[in-house]
């Protein structure tokens, strides 16, 4: 990655932005506003159904980010149609839409069925310009990556990997049931296939020090993701974490600490990395803590102010790794057999709500 301001991925610097914001990046790419439409296709996860664990992530309640799981699950086509109409009512003219497969693990199904549901979404409306697919690093066998590569030949495609942290104690605390080695293997097999690789990171995991979070930042920089989503750990009702927070056994990160840590983090990642998210929240009726994460506009202003006060910007402390990410070899696929057996087979999951 080059640090030259002539790089198209560094236009944000000339625009006077403190970091490479996603919305502006999409406007430059597509020539106008592009909005995500969240889709819940009914997927589950391998740490829910017993393939690698049960119980799911201790912070996760799909209702907290999927309105469709608060009511009867609608089919994918219905969700796309209502989502597109809602966005058009809110914003008027929209240049395009990204079909965002968000809740659960959206590559955890027979690959033939994955192709069917993803291509149906791409073809649903002429203004759908691409896909964003949320998944886990242990759920992308080569067959899934080859599918994403084929779709990326004529559409924008982003695979969003839930790394969360590089530290195994944090992954164990969350009941992720995968290791960081799975993340390294997944990104090194995904690179240079034509689709975007986005990483999800959580700040404020209990037991993680500031130094540990900065180690995760340096690891994100070393592995060379195209985009990143950062958010604070938050607790919602109906989860093990929610119970721990309500009982006073786990404390959430304070707002000022989060802002400072987030800026420290962004200073360490490449300036070319697109920043798709800088905070997380949940519907007020489900959120337990921290309440400050509902104040998204003022939180964004505070983050921007912190950059201005420091006189710094994304990538200010970034040090290119040796070897560069693009020069790392492509390894053998280490997808766990119990997961591969659910993906690299012919068949259908009846739970997927994909028909028109």
C-alpha positions as CSV (number, residue, x, y, z in Angstrom):
1,X,0.0,0.0,0.0
2,X,1.3,3.4,-0.9
3,X,1.2,6.5,1.3
4,X,1.2,8.8,-1.7
5,X,-1.7,11.3,-1.7
6,X,-2.0,10.6,-5.5
7,X,-3.4,7.2,-4.5
8,X,-7.2,7.2,-5.2
9,X,-7.8,5.6,-1.8
10,X,-6.3,8.7,-0.2
11,X,-8.6,11.3,-1.7
12,X,-10.1,11.7,1.8
13,X,-6.9,13.5,2.9
14,X,-7.4,16.2,0.3
15,X,-11.0,16.4,1.4
16,X,-9.9,17.4,4.9
17,X,-11.4,14.3,6.6
18,X,-9.7,12.8,9.7
19,X,-10.2,9.2,8.4
20,X,-11.2,7.3,5.3
21,X,-15.0,7.3,5.9
22,X,-17.2,4.7,4.2
23,X,-20.0,7.0,3.0
24,X,-17.6,9.3,1.2
25,X,-15.7,6.4,-0.3
26,X,-19.0,4.9,-1.7
27,X,-20.0,8.3,-3.2
28,X,-16.6,8.6,-4.9
29,X,-16.9,5.0,-6.3
30,X,-20.6,5.1,-7.4
31,X,-21.1,8.8,-8.0
32,X,-23.8,9.4,-5.4
33,X,-25.3,8.1,-2.2
34,X,-25.3,4.4,-1.7
35,X,-27.2,2.8,1.2
36,X,-27.1,-0.6,2.7
37,X,-30.4,-2.6,3.1
38,X,-30.1,-5.1,5.9
39,X,-31.3,-8.6,5.2
40,X,-31.9,-11.5,7.6
41,X,-32.0,-14.7,5.5
42,X,-32.4,-16.9,8.5
43,X,-28.9,-18.2,8.8
44,X,-27.5,-19.7,12.1
45,X,-24.0,-20.0,13.4
46,X,-21.6,-22.9,14.0
47,X,-21.2,-21.8,17.6
48,X,-25.0,-22.0,18.0
49,X,-25.9,-25.3,16.4
50,X,-23.1,-27.3,17.9
51,X,-20.8,-27.6,14.9
52,X,-18.0,-26.0,17.0
53,X,-20.0,-24.9,20.2
54,X,-23.4,-24.0,21.5
55,X,-24.8,-20.9,23.0
56,X,-23.5,-18.4,20.5
57,X,-21.5,-15.3,21.2
58,X,-22.1,-14.1,24.7
59,X,-22.9,-10.5,23.5
60,X,-25.2,-11.5,20.6
61,X,-28.9,-11.2,20.3
62,X,-29.9,-11.0,16.7
63,X,-32.9,-8.9,17.6
64,X,-30.5,-6.1,18.5
65,X,-29.5,-5.5,14.9
66,X,-32.2,-7.3,12.9
67,X,-35.7,-5.9,13.0
68,X,-37.0,-9.0,11.1
69,X,-36.2,-11.2,14.1
70,X,-38.5,-9.2,16.3
71,X,-41.4,-10.2,14.1
72,X,-42.2,-12.9,11.6
73,X,-39.1,-13.4,9.5
74,X,-39.9,-12.1,6.0
75,X,-38.5,-13.6,2.8
76,X,-35.4,-12.0,1.4
77,X,-37.2,-10.4,-1.5
78,X,-39.8,-8.8,0.8
79,X,-37.0,-7.4,3.0
80,X,-35.2,-6.0,0.0
81,X,-38.3,-4.4,-1.4
82,X,-39.4,-2.8,1.9
83,X,-35.9,-1.7,2.7
84,X,-35.3,0.0,-0.6
85,X,-38.7,1.7,-0.4
86,X,-37.9,2.9,3.1
87,X,-34.5,4.3,2.1
88,X,-36.0,6.1,-0.9
89,X,-38.7,7.7,1.3
90,X,-36.1,8.9,3.7
91,X,-33.4,10.2,1.3
92,X,-35.2,10.8,-2.0
93,X,-32.7,10.1,-4.7
94,X,-30.3,7.3,-4.0
95,X,-27.6,6.2,-6.4
96,X,-27.6,2.6,-5.4
97,X,-28.1,0.0,-2.7
98,X,-26.0,-2.7,-1.1
99,X,-27.8,-5.9,-0.1
100,X,-26.4,-6.4,3.4
101,X,-26.7,-10.0,4.8
102,X,-26.1,-9.0,8.4
103,X,-27.3,-11.2,11.2
104,X,-25.7,-14.6,12.1
105,X,-23.1,-16.3,9.8
106,X,-24.1,-15.6,6.2
107,X,-21.8,-18.1,4.5
108,X,-22.9,-21.1,6.7
109,X,-25.1,-23.0,4.3
110,X,-24.6,-25.3,1.2
111,X,-22.6,-23.2,-1.3
112,X,-25.1,-23.8,-4.1
113,X,-27.8,-22.3,-1.9
114,X,-25.6,-19.4,-1.0
115,X,-25.1,-18.6,-4.7
116,X,-28.9,-18.8,-5.3
117,X,-29.7,-16.4,-2.5
118,X,-26.9,-13.9,-3.2
119,X,-27.6,-13.8,-6.9
120,X,-31.3,-13.4,-6.3
121,X,-30.4,-10.3,-4.1
122,X,-28.1,-8.9,-6.7
123,X,-30.8,-9.2,-9.4
124,X,-33.8,-8.0,-7.3
125,X,-33.6,-4.4,-8.3
126,X,-31.5,-2.6,-11.0
127,X,-30.2,-0.2,-8.4
128,X,-28.6,-2.9,-6.3
129,X,-24.9,-2.4,-6.9
130,X,-23.5,-5.0,-4.7
131,X,-23.4,-7.2,-1.6
132,X,-22.0,-7.1,1.9
133,X,-21.9,-10.5,3.6
134,X,-21.2,-10.9,7.3
135,X,-19.4,-14.0,8.3
136,X,-16.9,-15.7,10.6
137,X,-13.3,-16.4,9.7
138,X,-13.8,-20.2,10.1
139,X,-16.7,-20.3,7.7
140,X,-15.1,-19.4,4.4
141,X,-13.8,-22.5,2.7
142,X,-12.3,-22.0,-0.7
143,X,-15.7,-22.8,-2.3
144,X,-17.2,-19.7,-0.7
145,X,-14.3,-17.5,-1.7
146,X,-14.5,-18.7,-5.3
147,X,-18.2,-17.8,-5.2
148,X,-17.5,-14.4,-3.9
149,X,-14.8,-13.9,-6.5
150,X,-17.2,-14.9,-9.3
151,X,-19.8,-12.4,-8.1
152,X,-17.2,-9.7,-7.7
153,X,-16.4,-9.9,-11.4
154,X,-19.3,-7.5,-12.1
155,X,-20.5,-6.3,-8.7
156,X,-19.2,-4.8,-5.6
157,X,-18.8,-7.6,-3.0
158,X,-17.6,-7.3,0.5
159,X,-16.9,-10.2,2.9
160,X,-17.1,-8.9,6.5
161,X,-15.1,-11.1,8.9
162,X,-15.8,-11.1,12.6
163,X,-12.3,-11.0,14.0
164,X,-13.3,-9.0,17.1
165,X,-9.8,-9.3,18.7
166,X,-6.5,-11.1,18.0
167,X,-6.3,-12.3,21.7
168,X,-7.5,-15.8,22.5
169,X,-8.7,-15.0,26.0
170,X,-11.1,-12.5,24.5
171,X,-12.3,-14.9,21.9
172,X,-12.8,-17.6,24.5
173,X,-14.7,-15.1,26.8
174,X,-17.0,-14.3,23.9
175,X,-17.6,-18.0,23.1
176,X,-16.4,-17.4,19.5
177,X,-15.1,-21.0,19.2
178,X,-12.5,-20.1,16.7
179,X,-8.9,-19.0,16.9
180,X,-7.0,-16.1,15.5
181,X,-5.2,-18.6,13.2
182,X,-8.6,-19.0,11.4
183,X,-8.6,-15.2,10.8
184,X,-5.1,-15.2,9.4
185,X,-5.8,-18.2,7.2
186,X,-9.1,-16.6,5.9
187,X,-7.6,-13.2,5.0
188,X,-4.6,-14.7,3.3
189,X,-6.8,-16.9,1.2
190,X,-9.2,-14.1,0.4
191,X,-6.8,-11.4,-0.8
192,X,-6.5,-10.5,-4.4
193,X,-9.8,-12.2,-5.5
194,X,-11.5,-8.9,-6.5
195,X,-13.8,-8.5,-3.5
196,X,-13.4,-6.3,-0.5
197,X,-12.2,-7.8,2.8
198,X,-13.7,-6.0,5.9
199,X,-12.8,-6.8,9.5
200,X,-15.0,-6.3,12.6
201,X,-13.3,-5.3,15.8
202,X,-14.8,-4.8,19.3
203,X,-13.1,-2.4,21.7
204,X,-13.6,-2.8,25.5
205,X,-13.6,-6.6,25.8
206,X,-13.3,-7.4,29.5
207,X,-9.7,-8.2,30.5
208,X,-8.2,-6.4,27.5
209,X,-5.8,-3.6,28.3
210,X,-5.1,-0.6,26.1
211,X,-1.9,-2.2,25.0
212,X,-3.7,-5.4,24.0
213,X,-6.2,-3.4,21.8
214,X,-3.2,-1.6,20.2
215,X,-1.7,-5.1,19.4
216,X,-5.0,-5.9,17.6
217,X,-4.7,-2.6,15.7
218,X,-1.1,-3.5,14.6
219,X,-2.3,-7.0,13.6
220,X,-5.2,-5.5,11.5
221,X,-2.5,-3.3,9.8
222,X,-0.2,-6.3,9.2
223,X,-2.9,-8.5,7.7
224,X,-4.0,-5.8,5.2
225,X,-7.8,-5.6,5.3
226,X,-9.5,-3.3,2.8
227,X,-12.0,-2.0,5.3
228,X,-12.7,-2.0,9.0
229,X,-15.7,-1.8,11.3
230,X,-14.9,-0.7,14.9
231,X,-17.4,-0.6,17.7
232,X,-17.7,-0.5,21.4
233,X,-18.7,-3.6,23.4
234,X,-22.4,-3.1,24.4
235,X,-24.8,-5.2,26.3
236,X,-28.4,-6.0,25.3
237,X,-31.2,-7.9,27.0
238,X,-31.5,-11.6,26.7
239,X,-27.7,-12.3,26.5
240,X,-25.1,-13.7,28.9
241,X,-23.3,-10.3,28.7
242,X,-26.5,-8.4,29.5
243,X,-26.9,-10.5,32.6
244,X,-23.3,-9.9,33.7
245,X,-23.6,-6.2,33.2
246,X,-27.0,-6.0,35.0
247,X,-25.4,-7.9,37.9
248,X,-22.5,-5.5,38.0
249,X,-19.9,-8.2,37.1
250,X,-18.8,-6.5,33.9
251,X,-18.2,-2.8,33.3
252,X,-18.6,-1.2,29.9
253,X,-16.0,1.2,28.5
254,X,-16.5,4.9,29.4
255,X,-17.2,7.2,26.5
256,X,-14.0,9.3,26.8
257,X,-11.9,6.2,27.0
258,X,-13.5,4.8,24.0
259,X,-13.0,7.9,21.9
260,X,-9.3,8.1,22.9
261,X,-8.8,4.4,22.2
262,X,-10.6,4.5,18.9
263,X,-8.4,7.3,17.7
264,X,-5.3,5.5,18.9
265,X,-6.5,2.5,16.9
266,X,-7.2,4.4,13.7
267,X,-3.8,6.1,13.8
268,X,-2.2,2.7,13.5
269,X,-4.0,1.2,10.6
270,X,-3.2,2.0,6.9
271,X,-4.5,5.3,5.6
272,X,-5.9,3.4,2.6
273,X,-8.2,1.3,4.8
274,X,-11.9,2.3,4.5
275,X,-13.5,2.9,7.9
276,X,-17.0,1.6,7.7
277,X,-18.1,2.1,11.3
278,X,-16.7,3.9,14.4
279,X,-19.3,2.9,17.0
280,X,-22.1,0.4,17.7
281,X,-25.5,0.6,19.3
282,X,-28.8,-1.2,19.7
283,X,-32.5,-0.3,19.8
284,X,-33.1,1.5,23.1
285,X,-35.7,-1.1,24.2
286,X,-33.0,-3.8,24.1
287,X,-29.9,-1.8,25.2
288,X,-28.6,-2.1,28.7
289,X,-25.3,-0.3,28.5
290,X,-23.6,1.9,27.7
291,X,-26.3,4.5,27.0
292,X,-23.8,6.9,25.5
293,X,-23.5,4.7,22.4
294,X,-27.0,5.9,21.4
295,X,-25.6,9.4,20.9
296,X,-24.1,8.7,17.5
297,X,-24.0,12.2,16.1
298,X,-22.3,13.8,19.1
299,X,-20.0,10.8,19.5
300,X,-18.8,11.2,15.9
301,X,-18.2,14.9,16.5
302,X,-16.2,14.1,19.6
303,X,-14.1,11.6,17.7
304,X,-13.4,14.1,14.9
305,X,-12.6,16.7,17.6
306,X,-10.1,14.3,19.2
307,X,-8.3,14.0,15.8
308,X,-8.2,17.8,15.4
309,X,-6.9,18.4,19.0
310,X,-4.1,15.9,18.3
311,X,-3.4,17.3,14.9
312,X,-3.4,13.8,13.5
313,X,-5.3,11.5,11.2
314,X,-5.8,7.9,10.3
315,X,-2.6,6.2,9.5
316,X,-0.4,8.7,11.4
317,X,1.4,5.9,13.3
318,X,1.1,3.2,10.6
319,X,4.3,1.2,9.8
320,X,4.2,-1.0,6.8
321,X,4.8,-4.6,7.7
322,X,7.5,-6.9,6.4
323,X,6.5,-8.7,4.2
324,X,3.7,-6.5,2.9
325,X,0.2,-8.2,3.1
326,X,0.1,-8.5,-0.7
327,X,3.3,-10.6,-0.6
328,X,2.0,-13.1,1.9
329,X,1.6,-16.6,0.4
330,X,-1.9,-18.1,0.0
331,X,-2.1,-21.0,2.5
332,X,-4.1,-24.2,2.5
333,X,-7.7,-24.0,3.6
334,X,-8.0,-24.7,7.4
335,X,-11.9,-24.6,7.6
336,X,-12.9,-27.0,10.4
337,X,-14.3,-30.2,9.0
338,X,-17.5,-29.9,11.0
339,X,-18.2,-26.5,9.3
340,X,-17.0,-27.6,5.9
341,X,-19.5,-30.5,6.0
342,X,-22.3,-27.9,6.2
343,X,-21.0,-25.9,3.2
344,X,-19.3,-28.1,0.7
345,X,-22.3,-30.3,0.2
346,X,-25.3,-30.3,-2.1
347,X,-28.5,-29.6,-0.3
348,X,-30.7,-26.9,1.2
349,X,-31.4,-25.4,4.5
350,X,-35.2,-25.0,4.8
351,X,-34.7,-22.2,7.4
352,X,-33.4,-19.8,4.7
353,X,-36.2,-17.4,3.7
354,X,-35.0,-16.8,0.2
355,X,-37.9,-17.4,-2.2
356,X,-39.5,-14.4,-3.9
